[in-house]
Amino acid sequence: MELKEITCIVCPLGCRIQVEMEGGEIKSVKGYSCSRGLEYAKNEVTMPKRTITTSVRTIGGHLPLLSVRTKEPVPKEKIQEIMLELAKVEVKAPVKIGDVVLKNILGTGVDIIATRNLYVK
């Protein structure tokens, strides 16, 4: 039997959650304060995901960089590969908050979206 201890990041409480695993299956989850914490713990031990926030270069914009993020969390093991791909991206102005900058990054089914407006220089 394996015991994994994680800190929940869903809300500011930061519950210390203990997940008991056996043969790759969850046997018990303890220490969470809400259903969101339970769901987070289950996902974190079976398929951890994160939201990526970064910047990409711009062409013809009033700023040299545009802040972007993944529209949904992506598998944690794909973060490095996604960051390398985003380092190659250049976005042409104008761009509005929420615009899709890159669709389906690396076949994950997740889009990269702008988190601020970019105006033409």
Secondary structure as GFF3:
##gff-version 3
##sequence-region A 1 121
A	DSSP	beta_strand	2	7	.	.	.	ID=ss1
A	DSSP	beta_strand	16	22	.	.	.	ID=ss2
A	DSSP	beta_strand	25	30	.	.	.	ID=ss3
A	DSSP	alpha_helix	35	46	.	.	.	ID=ss4
A	DSSP	beta_strand	49	50	.	.	.	ID=ss5
A	DSSP	beta_strand	53	59	.	.	.	ID=ss6
A	DSSP	beta_strand	65	70	.	.	.	ID=ss7
A	DSSP	beta_strand	74	75	.	.	.	ID=ss8
A	DSSP	three_ten_helix	76	78	.	.	.	ID=ss9
A	DSSP	alpha_helix	79	86	.	.	.	ID=ss10
A	DSSP	beta_strand	90	92	.	.	.	ID=ss11
A	DSSP	beta_strand	100	102	.	.	.	ID=ss12
A	DSSP	three_ten_helix	105	107	.	.	.	ID=ss13
A	DSSP	beta_strand	112	114	.	.	.	ID=ss14
###
